[in-house]
Amino acid sequence: MYEITVGDSFSARHWLRNSNGRCSQPHDHQYRVRVTLLGRRLEPDGRLIEVERLSGVLRHVTGYLNGQMVNDLDPFTSVNPSPENL
């Protein structure tokens, strides 16, 4: 089995629905994200995937969230923006 991991970070605000604690109020977080792909076979060039391609996909997602109030973004207008759902 082969694997490759890339990471990125972003800063965003959110609040949790159906919470009675501190998290029910808007607050900031610094998120660190790691994505790992697993595969049984490598491409003919000896790679599972081009690192820059995988990093670009991750940057697309973190760029969408960075600096935002997550509750205002799809799908989090209806999905609770918990760390698990993010």
MMTF fields as JSON, N, C-alpha, C and O atoms, coordinates in Angstrom:
{
  "mmtfVersion": "1.0.0",
  "mmtfProducer": "UNKNOWN",
  "numBonds": 343,
  "numAtoms": 344,
  "numGroups": 86,
  "numChains": 1,
  "numModels": 1,
  "chainsPerModel": [1],
  "groupsPerChain": [86],
  "chainIdList": ["A"],
  "bondAtomList": [4, 2, 8, 6, 12, 10, 16, 14, 20, 18, 24, 22, 28, 26, 32, 30, 36, 34, 40, 38, 44, 42, 48, 46, 52, 50, 56, 54, 60, 58, 64, 62, 68, 66, 72, 70, 76, 74, 80, 78, 84, 82, 88, 86, 92, 90, 96, 94, 100, 98, 104, 102, 108, 106, 112, 110, 116, 114, 120, 118, 124, 122, 128, 126, 132, 130, 136, 134, 140, 138, 144, 142, 148, 146, 152, 150, 156, 154, 160, 158, 164, 162, 168, 166, 172, 170, 176, 174, 180, 178, 184, 182, 188, 186, 192, 190, 196, 194, 200, 198, 204, 202, 208, 206, 212, 210, 216, 214, 220, 218, 224, 222, 228, 226, 232, 230, 236, 234, 240, 238, 244, 242, 248, 246, 252, 250, 256, 254, 260, 258, 264, 262, 268, 266, 272, 270, 276, 274, 280, 278, 284, 282, 288, 286, 292, 290, 296, 294, 300, 298, 304, 302, 308, 306, 312, 310, 316, 314, 320, 318, 324, 322, 328, 326, 332, 330, 336, 334, 340, 338],
  "bondOrderList": [1, 1, 1, 1, 1, 1, 1, 1, 1, 1, 1, 1, 1, 1, 1, 1, 1, 1, 1, 1, 1, 1, 1, 1, 1, 1, 1, 1, 1, 1, 1, 1, 1, 1, 1, 1, 1, 1, 1, 1, 1, 1, 1, 1, 1, 1, 1, 1, 1, 1, 1, 1, 1, 1, 1, 1, 1, 1, 1, 1, 1, 1, 1, 1, 1, 1, 1, 1, 1, 1, 1, 1, 1, 1, 1, 1, 1, 1, 1, 1, 1, 1, 1, 1, 1],
  "groupList": [{"groupName": "MET", "atomNameList": ["N", "CA", "C", "O"], "elementList": ["N", "C", "C", "O"], "formalChargeList": [0, 0, 0, 0], "bondAtomList": [1, 0, 2, 1, 3, 2], "bondOrderList": [1, 1, 2], "singleLetterCode": "M", "chemCompType": "L-PEPTIDE LINKING"}, {"groupName": "TYR", "atomNameList": ["N", "CA", "C", "O"], "elementList": ["N", "C", "C", "O"], "formalChargeList": [0, 0, 0, 0], "bondAtomList": [1, 0, 2, 1, 3, 2], "bondOrderList": [1, 1, 2], "singleLetterCode": "Y", "chemCompType": "L-PEPTIDE LINKING"}, {"groupName": "GLU", "atomNameList": ["N", "CA", "C", "O"], "elementList": ["N", "C", "C", "O"], "formalChargeList": [0, 0, 0, 0], "bondAtomList": [1, 0, 2, 1, 3, 2], "bondOrderList": [1, 1, 2], "singleLetterCode": "E", "chemCompType": "L-PEPTIDE LINKING"}, {"groupName": "ILE", "atomNameList": ["N", "CA", "C", "O"], "elementList": ["N", "C", "C", "O"], "formalChargeList": [0, 0, 0, 0], "bondAtomList": [1, 0, 2, 1, 3, 2], "bondOrderList": [1, 1, 2], "singleLetterCode": "I", "chemCompType": "L-PEPTIDE LINKING"}, {"groupName": "THR", "atomNameList": ["N", "CA", "C", "O"], "elementList": ["N", "C", "C", "O"], "formalChargeList": [0, 0, 0, 0], "bondAtomList": [1, 0, 2, 1, 3, 2], "bondOrderList": [1, 1, 2], "singleLetterCode": "T", "chemCompType": "L-PEPTIDE LINKING"}, {"groupName": "VAL", "atomNameList": ["N", "CA", "C", "O"], "elementList": ["N", "C", "C", "O"], "formalChargeList": [0, 0, 0, 0], "bondAtomList": [1, 0, 2, 1, 3, 2], "bondOrderList": [1, 1, 2], "singleLetterCode": "V", "chemCompType": "L-PEPTIDE LINKING"}, {"groupName": "GLY", "atomNameList": ["N", "CA", "C", "O"], "elementList": ["N", "C", "C", "O"], "formalChargeList": [0, 0, 0, 0], "bondAtomList": [1, 0, 2, 1, 3, 2], "bondOrderList": [1, 1, 2], "singleLetterCode": "G", "chemCompType": "PEPTIDE LINKING"}, {"groupName": "ASP", "atomNameList": ["N", "CA", "C", "O"], "elementList": ["N", "C", "C", "O"], "formalChargeList": [0, 0, 0, 0], "bondAtomList": [1, 0, 2, 1, 3, 2], "bondOrderList": [1, 1, 2], "singleLetterCode": "D", "chemCompType": "L-PEPTIDE LINKING"}, {"groupName": "SER", "atomNameList": ["N", "CA", "C", "O"], "elementList": ["N", "C", "C", "O"], "formalChargeList": [0, 0, 0, 0], "bondAtomList": [1, 0, 2, 1, 3, 2], "bondOrderList": [1, 1, 2], "singleLetterCode": "S", "chemCompType": "L-PEPTIDE LINKING"}, {"groupName": "PHE", "atomNameList": ["N", "CA", "C", "O"], "elementList": ["N", "C", "C", "O"], "formalChargeList": [0, 0, 0, 0], "bondAtomList": [1, 0, 2, 1, 3, 2], "bondOrderList": [1, 1, 2], "singleLetterCode": "F", "chemCompType": "L-PEPTIDE LINKING"}, {"groupName": "ALA", "atomNameList": ["N", "CA", "C", "O"], "elementList": ["N", "C", "C", "O"], "formalChargeList": [0, 0, 0, 0], "bondAtomList": [1, 0, 2, 1, 3, 2], "bondOrderList": [1, 1, 2], "singleLetterCode": "A", "chemCompType": "L-PEPTIDE LINKING"}, {"groupName": "ARG", "atomNameList": ["N", "CA", "C", "O"], "elementList": ["N", "C", "C", "O"], "formalChargeList": [0, 0, 0, 0], "bondAtomList": [1, 0, 2, 1, 3, 2], "bondOrderList": [1, 1, 2], "singleLetterCode": "R", "chemCompType": "L-PEPTIDE LINKING"}, {"groupName": "HIS", "atomNameList": ["N", "CA", "C", "O"], "elementList": ["N", "C", "C", "O"], "formalChargeList": [0, 0, 0, 0], "bondAtomList": [1, 0, 2, 1, 3, 2], "bondOrderList": [1, 1, 2], "singleLetterCode": "H", "chemCompType": "L-PEPTIDE LINKING"}, {"groupName": "TRP", "atomNameList": ["N", "CA", "C", "O"], "elementList": ["N", "C", "C", "O"], "formalChargeList": [0, 0, 0, 0], "bondAtomList": [1, 0, 2, 1, 3, 2], "bondOrderList": [1, 1, 2], "singleLetterCode": "W", "chemCompType": "L-PEPTIDE LINKING"}, {"groupName": "LEU", "atomNameList": ["N", "CA", "C", "O"], "elementList": ["N", "C", "C", "O"], "formalChargeList": [0, 0, 0, 0], "bondAtomList": [1, 0, 2, 1, 3, 2], "bondOrderList": [1, 1, 2], "singleLetterCode": "L", "chemCompType": "L-PEPTIDE LINKING"}, {"groupName": "ASN", "atomNameList": ["N", "CA", "C", "O"], "elementList": ["N", "C", "C", "O"], "formalChargeList": [0, 0, 0, 0], "bondAtomList": [1, 0, 2, 1, 3, 2], "bondOrderList": [1, 1, 2], "singleLetterCode": "N", "chemCompType": "L-PEPTIDE LINKING"}, {"groupName": "CYS", "atomNameList": ["N", "CA", "C", "O"], "elementList": ["N", "C", "C", "O"], "formalChargeList": [0, 0, 0, 0], "bondAtomList": [1, 0, 2, 1, 3, 2], "bondOrderList": [1, 1, 2], "singleLetterCode": "C", "chemCompType": "L-PEPTIDE LINKING"}, {"groupName": "GLN", "atomNameList": ["N", "CA", "C", "O"], "elementList": ["N", "C", "C", "O"], "formalChargeList": [0, 0, 0, 0], "bondAtomList": [1, 0, 2, 1, 3, 2], "bondOrderList": [1, 1, 2], "singleLetterCode": "Q", "chemCompType": "L-PEPTIDE LINKING"}, {"groupName": "PRO", "atomNameList": ["N", "CA", "C", "O"], "elementList": ["N", "C", "C", "O"], "formalChargeList": [0, 0, 0, 0], "bondAtomList": [1, 0, 2, 1, 3, 2], "bondOrderList": [1, 1, 2], "singleLetterCode": "P", "chemCompType": "L-PEPTIDE LINKING"}],
  "groupTypeList": [0, 1, 2, 3, 4, 5, 6, 7, 8, 9, 8, 10, 11, 12, 13, 14, 11, 15, 8, 15, 6, 11, 16, 8, 17, 18, 12, 7, 12, 17, 1, 11, 5, 11, 5, 4, 14, 14, 6, 11, 11, 14, 2, 18, 7, 6, 11, 14, 3, 2, 5, 2, 11, 14, 8, 6, 5, 14, 11, 12, 5, 4, 6, 1, 14, 15, 6, 17, 0, 5, 15, 7, 14, 7, 18, 9, 4, 8, 5, 15, 18, 8, 18, 2, 15, 14],
  "groupIdList": [1, 2, 3, 4, 5, 6, 7, 8, 9, 10, 11, 12, 13, 14, 15, 16, 17, 18, 19, 20, 21, 22, 23, 24, 25, 26, 27, 28, 29, 30, 31, 32, 33, 34, 35, 36, 37, 38, 39, 40, 41, 42, 43, 44, 45, 46, 47, 48, 49, 50, 51, 52, 53, 54, 55, 56, 57, 58, 59, 60, 61, 62, 63, 64, 65, 66, 67, 68, 69, 70, 71, 72, 73, 74, 75, 76, 77, 78, 79, 80, 81, 82, 83, 84, 85, 86],
  "secStructList": [7, 3, 3, 3, 3, 3, 3, 3, 3, 3, 3, 3, 3, 3, 7, 7, 6, 6, 7, 7, 1, 4, 4, 4, 1, 7, 3, 3, 3, 3, 3, 3, 3, 3, 3, 3, 3, 3, 3, 1, 1, 7, 7, 6, 6, 1, 7, 1, 1, 7, 2, 2, 2, 2, 2, 2, 2, 2, 2, 2, 2, 2, 2, 2, 2, 6, 6, 1, 5, 4, 4, 4, 1, 6, 6, 6, 6, 6, 1, 7, 7, 7, 6, 6, 6, 7],
  "xCoordList": [0.848, 0.0, 0.898, 1.895, 0.536, 1.271, 0.408, -0.821, 1.065, 0.308, 1.099, 2.329, 0.348, 0.939, 0.072, -1.155, 0.716, 0.008, 0.435, 1.622, -0.539, -0.27, -1.03, -1.985, -0.606, -1.261, -1.386, -0.698, -2.275, -2.491, -3.155, -3.492, -3.34, -4.012, -4.887, -4.697, -5.849, -6.703, -7.264, -7.267, -7.732, -8.357, -9.799, -10.075, -10.72, -12.139, -12.901, -12.425, -14.099, -15.015, -16.186, -16.534, -16.782, -18.01, -18.677, -18.107, -19.875, -20.588, -21.376, -21.759, -21.616, -22.293, -23.769, -24.141, -24.59, -26.028, -26.304, -25.535, -27.398, -27.83, -26.776, -26.64, -26.042, -25.048, -25.399, -25.777, -25.276, -25.568, -24.303, -24.387, -23.159, -21.899, -21.275, -21.932, -19.985, -19.238, -19.263, -19.196, -19.357, -19.305, -20.572, -20.618, -21.597, -22.826, -22.671, -23.547, -21.553, -21.261, -20.182, -19.316, -20.221, -19.17, -17.776, -17.549, -16.864, -15.489, -14.563, -15.002, -13.27, -12.251, -11.507, -11.379, -11.023, -10.137, -9.052, -9.247, -7.923, -6.869, -6.919, -6.694, -7.211, -7.331, -6.086, -5.542, -5.645, -4.604, -5.247, -5.911, -5.044, -5.693, -4.62, -3.68, -4.782, -3.926, -4.822, -5.846, -4.431, -5.149, -4.172, -3.072, -4.582, -3.757, -4.517, -5.662, -3.866, -4.428, -3.68, -2.461, -4.438, -3.865, -4.147, -5.191, -3.246, -3.463, -2.648, -1.593, -3.149, -2.465, -1.406, -0.46, -1.581, -0.661, -0.187, -0.886, 1.022, 1.565, 1.322, 1.135, 1.328, 1.251, 2.536, 3.519, 2.54, 3.75, 5.005, 6.124, 4.809, 5.978, 6.459, 7.37, 5.853, 6.297, 5.661, 6.089, 4.636, 3.97, 2.53, 1.899, 2.025, 0.611, -0.241, -1.239, 0.166, -0.455, 0.581, 1.452, 0.5, 1.391, 1.095, -0.053, 2.093, 1.92, 1.239, 0.34, 1.653, 1.069, -0.411, -1.185, -0.804, -2.229, -3.046, -4.094, -2.569, -3.258, -3.255, -4.272, -2.125, -2.044, -2.993, -3.59, -3.137, -4.044, -5.495, -6.251, -5.882, -7.249, -7.474, -8.503, -6.518, -6.649, -6.681, -7.493, -5.816, -5.813, -7.128, -7.558, -7.77, -9.08, -10.084, -10.85, -10.083, -11.008, -10.631, -11.491, -9.369, -8.965, -9.115, -9.415, -8.913, -9.113, -10.566, -10.854, -11.476, -12.915, -13.293, -14.16, -12.657, -12.99, -12.198, -12.671, -11.006, -10.109, -10.72, -11.189, -10.702, -11.175, -12.684, -13.178, -13.412, -14.869, -15.591, -15.032, -16.849, -17.783, -18.359, -19.212, -17.913, -18.245, -19.754, -20.254, -20.492, -21.945, -22.643, -23.755, -22.014, -22.606, -22.307, -22.808, -21.502, -21.075, -21.806, -22.103, -22.095, -22.629, -21.547, -20.395, -21.833, -23.116, -23.459, -24.429, -22.674, -22.813, -23.936, -24.107, -24.702, -25.917, -26.966, -27.88, -26.825, -27.758, -27.052, -27.69, -25.77, -24.984, -24.201, -23.566, -24.242, -23.521, -22.025, -21.466, -21.354, -19.937, -19.001, -18.098, -19.227, -18.348, -17.03, -16.975, -15.981, -14.733, -14.905, -14.27, -15.759, -15.979, -16.612, -16.241, -17.557, -18.212, -17.331, -17.418, -16.476, -15.549, -14.623, -13.759],
  "yCoordList": [-1.17, 0.0, 1.238, 1.293, 2.219, 3.475, 4.583, 4.519, 5.598, 6.737, 8.019, 8.019, 9.114, 10.443, 11.39, 11.295, 12.297, 13.235, 14.654, 14.927, 15.559, 16.986, 17.724, 17.193, 18.934, 19.696, 21.165, 21.665, 21.838, 23.273, 23.772, 22.981, 25.069, 25.637, 26.794, 27.348, 27.153, 28.296, 28.811, 28.108, 30.029, 30.664, 30.964, 31.451, 30.681, 30.925, 31.112, 30.759, 31.678, 31.855, 30.894, 30.509, 30.516, 29.731, 29.779, 30.281, 29.258, 29.007, 27.73, 27.398, 27.017, 25.728, 25.854, 26.408, 25.328, 25.27, 24.215, 23.268, 24.388, 23.414, 23.203, 22.102, 24.242, 24.184, 25.242, 26.359, 24.899, 25.85, 26.434, 27.305, 25.986, 26.417, 27.585, 28.293, 27.76, 28.851, 28.765, 29.788, 27.569, 27.389, 27.862, 27.89, 28.234, 28.74, 30.186, 30.718, 30.835, 32.209, 32.199, 31.324, 33.164, 33.216, 33.312, 34.076, 32.527, 32.525, 32.064, 31.463, 32.354, 32.063, 30.775, 30.357, 30.168, 29.003, 29.097, 29.673, 28.527, 28.257, 26.756, 25.965, 26.362, 24.946, 24.473, 25.192, 23.273, 22.593, 21.355, 20.581, 21.18, 20.091, 19.23, 19.738, 17.931, 16.979, 16.037, 15.571, 15.766, 14.832, 13.736, 14.013, 12.501, 11.358, 10.511, 10.123, 10.234, 9.324, 8.004, 7.966, 6.928, 5.587, 4.958, 5.21, 4.167, 3.47, 2.197, 2.074, 1.268, -0.021, -0.001, -0.788, 0.912, 0.951, 2.372, 3.346, 2.456, 3.745, 3.987, 3.053, 5.248, 5.623, 5.165, 4.858, 5.115, 4.673, 5.484, 4.983, 6.74, 7.555, 7.313, 7.996, 6.347, 5.978, 6.768, 6.659, 7.568, 8.352, 7.89, 7.407, 8.048, 7.775, 8.869, 8.588, 10.122, 11.299, 12.41, 12.406, 13.329, 14.48, 15.305, 15.681, 15.579, 16.298, 17.643, 18.019, 18.359, 19.676, 19.579, 20.474, 18.527, 18.34, 18.145, 18.768, 17.284, 17.04, 18.296, 18.636, 18.979, 20.226, 21.28, 22.038, 21.333, 22.296, 22.049, 22.993, 20.794, 20.467, 20.905, 21.5, 20.611, 21.015, 22.533, 23.059, 23.256, 24.724, 25.309, 26.354, 24.652, 25.102, 25.099, 26.049, 24.045, 23.928, 24.9, 25.624, 24.925, 25.824, 27.284, 28.132, 27.584, 28.955, 29.385, 30.55, 28.467, 28.735, 29.085, 29.93, 28.449, 28.624, 29.734, 30.307, 30.043, 30.971, 32.361, 32.961, 32.858, 34.204, 34.369, 35.495, 33.291, 33.35, 33.013, 32.391, 33.446, 32.943, 31.684, 31.763, 30.544, 29.264, 29.041, 28.449, 29.501, 29.311, 29.932, 29.528, 30.899, 31.584, 30.909, 31.349, 29.851, 29.177, 27.853, 27.16, 27.511, 26.182, 25.152, 25.414, 24.038, 23.491, 23.834, 23.305, 24.718, 24.947, 25.902, 26.238, 26.339, 27.086, 26.146, 26.585, 24.851, 23.871, 22.751, 22.057, 22.563, 21.552, 22.255, 23.279, 21.717, 22.315, 22.335, 21.29, 23.496, 23.579, 23.117, 23.846, 21.926, 21.33, 20.946, 20.809, 20.769, 20.313, 19.006, 18.801, 18.125, 16.845, 17.065, 16.39, 17.991, 18.256, 19.057, 18.904, 19.92, 20.64, 19.674, 20.094],
  "zCoordList": [0.0, 0.0, 0.0, 0.72, -0.807, -0.896, -0.325, -0.369, 0.211, 0.713, 0.521, 0.463, 0.425, 0.319, 1.144, 1.127, 1.861, 2.727, 2.4, 2.218, 2.327, 2.179, 3.281, 3.847, 3.577, 4.624, 4.257, 3.367, 4.957, 4.787, 6.064, 6.946, 6.16, 7.32, 6.87, 5.788, 7.715, 7.447, 8.755, 9.766, 8.725, 9.876, 9.517, 8.421, 10.423, 10.135, 11.437, 12.516, 11.308, 12.429, 12.262, 11.145, 13.376, 13.326, 14.691, 15.66, 14.752, 16.001, 15.797, 14.676, 16.883, 16.774, 17.123, 18.157, 16.236, 16.495, 17.569, 17.734, 18.288, 19.303, 20.38, 20.915, 20.693, 21.755, 22.794, 22.442, 24.046, 25.113, 25.72, 26.587, 25.297, 25.886, 25.14, 24.377, 25.388, 24.757, 23.237, 22.555, 22.71, 21.252, 20.551, 19.321, 21.308, 20.685, 20.236, 19.555, 20.614, 20.205, 19.124, 19.13, 18.188, 17.157, 17.785, 18.724, 17.25, 17.727, 16.614, 15.633, 16.778, 15.763, 16.077, 17.228, 15.002, 15.121, 14.064, 12.994, 14.382, 13.409, 13.159, 14.075, 11.931, 11.593, 10.854, 10.016, 11.167, 10.409, 9.796, 10.485, 8.507, 7.782, 7.122, 6.51, 7.259, 6.547, 5.759, 6.259, 4.536, 3.678, 3.278, 2.8, 3.476, 3.092, 2.089, 2.32, 0.98, -0.024, 0.054, 0.222, -0.071, -0.091, -1.446, -2.047, -1.911, -3.173, -3.25, -2.629, -4.013, -4.16, -5.263, -5.245, -6.224, -7.368, -7.619, -7.339, -8.155, -8.548, -10.031, -10.811, -10.396, -11.811, -12.499, -11.825, -13.835, -14.548, -14.196, -14.307, -13.772, -13.418, -11.983, -11.515, -11.283, -9.955, -8.825, -7.675, -9.14, -8.103, -7.934, -8.875, -6.715, -6.463, -7.095, -7.758, -6.881, -7.484, -7.434, -6.563, -8.328, -8.305, -7.044, -6.81, -6.255, -4.994, -5.223, -4.47, -6.241, -6.496, -6.851, -6.514, -7.512, -7.832, -6.559, -6.387, -5.675, -4.418, -3.548, -2.944, -3.483, -2.719, -3.273, -2.508, -4.579, -5.207, -4.838, -4.605, -4.785, -4.372, -2.928, -2.608, -2.068, -0.668, -0.539, 0.222, -1.264, -1.213, -1.702, -1.215, -2.653, -3.133, -1.977, -1.822, -1.174, -0.045, 1.071, 1.572, 1.464, 2.55, 2.141, 2.98, 0.872, 0.392, 0.47, 0.744, 0.235, 0.344, 1.784, 2.008, 2.746, 4.157, 4.849, 5.83, 4.352, 5.029, 5.181, 4.214, 6.42, 6.711, 6.709, 6.765, 6.647, 6.507, 7.815, 8.718, 7.882, 8.894, 8.274, 7.389, 8.719, 8.085, 8.041, 7.084, 9.057, 9.087, 7.882, 7.543, 7.235, 6.083, 4.752, 3.717, 4.755, 3.532, 3.36, 4.334, 2.098, 1.804, 2.049, 1.704, 2.604, 3.036, 4.482, 5.024, 5.12, 6.555, 6.925, 8.096, 5.934, 6.25, 6.844, 7.542, 6.559, 7.125, 7.89, 8.681, 7.675, 8.381, 9.48, 9.232, 10.681, 11.791, 11.477, 11.143, 11.573, 11.216, 12.337, 12.75, 12.808, 13.821, 13.167, 11.945, 13.936, 13.329, 12.563, 11.529, 13.069, 12.378, 11.013, 10.053, 10.901, 9.622, 8.668, 7.45, 9.24, 8.388, 7.692, 6.922]
}
